[in-house]
């Protein structure tokens, strides 16, 4: 089974960030695309891909049965990671995950499964509470949780889940922002925070240059 994706490669990227979109969204999410463009300008490669097949998306639009199936979404993200690992050049890059909404739960669950292969995870308006506590405390990646200050219910869930992550972690609250960060300047702040986090934890030593052939 193949899932469509958008791979963006700057020259000599510092790392690669895979995006796991949220409930009812796709690889064409304007919010994730905006963040991806900022990461690209920061020297990071990005991969946005659909977590569901077209048939599953059509069914989910009516039944909502897939968007909260964290096990399935995690499997799809791990499958995309396996594809990256099998690519001669991409497999050499440090990996990060950017998850939004339920996609952040998939990102954190996959990071728990894959251990140190995933260096950093950023969650935007995410649902880390959908990952069992016993699994959250095995995540070795550096975790950044970004939540809107006005997204009170999700913020409360993030505060509780945050305590379980054992490695480097930070909870950033964007003042005045709602769940979708639609307020002026809110998504820009998300992109800035994500770029800083990934640059810090994915940056390879300068002594290890990497030249990529675009697939």
Beta strands, then each sheet from edge to edge (+ up, - down):
strand 1: 5-8
strand 2: 16-20
strand 3: 45-49
strand 4: 95-100
strand 5: 118-124
strand 6: 142-148
strand 7: 169-174
sheet 1: 1+ 3- 2- 4- 5- 6- 7-
end
